[in-house]
């Protein structure tokens, strides 16, 4: 097995602009979301931007931040 390549460091003296960091995703109670693995669901709980509790119908899952596989509809 191979490890993924580490991101390259940006030197402070570099003439190139730093890549923009994406804004963290924020979810509110009642938001309808979709997850790449679990499908459609609704946010039913929030834990201080650490995790959200989502009801997917057949199961309730606690999704941890960063929410890479989950998007708000």
SEVO-617766 format. One record per residue (C-alpha): z, x, y; residue in one letter; residue number from 1. Coordinates in pm, 1 decimal, always signed. Last residue first. Example, Ala and Ser with C-alpha at 12.3 -4.5 7.8 and 13.67 -1.06 7.14 Angstrom:
# SEVO-617766
> +714.0, +1367.0, -106.0, S, 2
> +780.0, +1230.0, -450.0, A, 1
//
This chain:
# SEVO-617766
> -94.7, -2959.0, +2074.7, X, 73
> +148.7, -2666.4, +2081.8, X, 72
> +65.3, -2367.1, +1864.3, X, 71
> +236.3, -2203.5, +1565.9, X, 70
> +126.8, -1897.8, +1364.3, X, 69
> +242.9, -1634.1, +1613.3, X, 68
> +566.7, -1811.1, +1713.0, X, 67
> +755.6, -1499.5, +1810.9, X, 66
> +1022.0, -1635.2, +1750.9, X, 65
> +1156.0, -1786.3, +1429.2, X, 64
> +1043.8, -2115.6, +1271.4, X, 63
> +1317.1, -2324.1, +1108.4, X, 62
> +1145.3, -2569.3, +873.4, X, 61
> +1202.0, -2937.4, +801.5, X, 60
> +1008.0, -3063.9, +501.9, X, 59
> +771.2, -3341.0, +388.6, X, 58
> +708.5, -3470.9, +738.9, X, 57
> +660.2, -3135.9, +912.7, X, 56
> +985.5, -3159.9, +1110.8, X, 55
> +1023.2, -2844.8, +1320.4, X, 54
> +1343.5, -2656.2, +1404.9, X, 53
> +1279.6, -2391.7, +1668.9, X, 52
> +1396.2, -2031.8, +1676.9, X, 51
> +1522.1, -1759.8, +1909.4, X, 50
> +1427.4, -1926.2, +2240.4, X, 49
> +1787.0, -2054.5, +2274.6, X, 48
> +1789.8, -2250.6, +1943.0, X, 47
> +1563.5, -2555.8, +1979.4, X, 46
> +1560.2, -2868.8, +1762.1, X, 45
> +1333.3, -3159.1, +1662.1, X, 44
> +990.5, -3008.5, +1730.4, X, 43
> +719.6, -3225.7, +1570.3, X, 42
> +483.3, -3126.4, +1289.5, X, 41
> +125.9, -3074.3, +1180.7, X, 40
> +38.5, -2809.6, +919.5, X, 39
> +284.6, -2594.9, +719.1, X, 38
> +88.7, -2267.6, +685.7, X, 37
> -110.3, -2227.1, +1008.4, X, 36
> +140.2, -2433.2, +1206.9, X, 35
> +54.2, -2723.2, +1437.2, X, 34
> +279.4, -2859.8, +1705.6, X, 33
> +379.4, -3192.5, +1863.8, X, 32
> +647.4, -3141.1, +2125.4, X, 31
> +945.4, -3376.6, +2085.1, X, 30
> +1207.3, -3130.5, +2210.4, X, 29
> +1044.2, -2855.9, +2413.4, X, 28
> +854.8, -2544.3, +2309.9, X, 27
> +809.1, -2217.9, +2493.6, X, 26
> +558.2, -1951.9, +2395.4, X, 25
> +610.9, -1604.6, +2535.5, X, 24
> +355.5, -1493.6, +2794.2, X, 23
> +93.1, -1255.5, +2659.9, X, 22
> +124.8, -891.0, +2764.6, X, 21
> -161.6, -771.4, +2978.5, X, 20
> -303.7, -438.2, +2868.2, X, 19
> -209.0, -152.0, +3102.0, X, 18
> -482.6, -52.5, +3343.6, X, 17
> -665.7, +272.4, +3280.9, X, 16
> -610.5, +588.1, +3487.5, X, 15
> -333.9, +700.3, +3249.0, X, 14
> -47.5, +890.2, +3413.6, X, 13
> +219.8, +656.9, +3275.2, X, 12
> +87.3, +716.6, +2922.4, X, 11
> +21.2, +406.9, +2715.8, X, 10
> +146.0, +439.2, +2361.3, X, 9
> -85.2, +341.0, +2080.0, X, 8
> +15.5, +52.1, +1857.8, X, 7
> +125.7, +162.6, +1511.6, X, 6
> -135.1, +140.3, +1239.3, X, 5
> -58.3, -103.1, +960.6, X, 4
> +121.0, +46.6, +661.0, X, 3
> -73.0, +120.1, +347.4, X, 2
> +0.0, +0.0, +0.0, X, 1
//
